[in-house]
Amino acid sequence: MGILAPLYKLIQIDYPEVSKGTTDEKIEHICQIAASVLVTGCPESRLTIKADLGEMDHIWALHPIQLIDRVSASEGKKSETCVDS
């Protein structure tokens, strides 16, 4: 992901129409499959897609760790972080 994040920013800033077109395609696919959760490790994608979803605020845009945390919480388990001492 190291090289993709700067490339994504470059495209988003220098070619906003390309970025918007890519985001619109992603949102179209999300709507086609009637997704209620979007999971991505890319913070830029998550923020851009969530912002462009507009009135479709019933769709969650989550990082994979957030999804695990929500699933754990819904199962009555407390999410924990393992740290070696």
Secondary structure as GFF3:
##gff-version 3
##sequence-region A 1 85
A	DSSP	alpha_helix	4	14	.	.	.	ID=ss1
A	DSSP	alpha_helix	16	32	.	.	.	ID=ss2
A	DSSP	beta_strand	37	39	.	.	.	ID=ss3
A	DSSP	alpha_helix	43	53	.	.	.	ID=ss4
A	DSSP	beta_strand	60	62	.	.	.	ID=ss5
A	DSSP	alpha_helix	64	74	.	.	.	ID=ss6
###
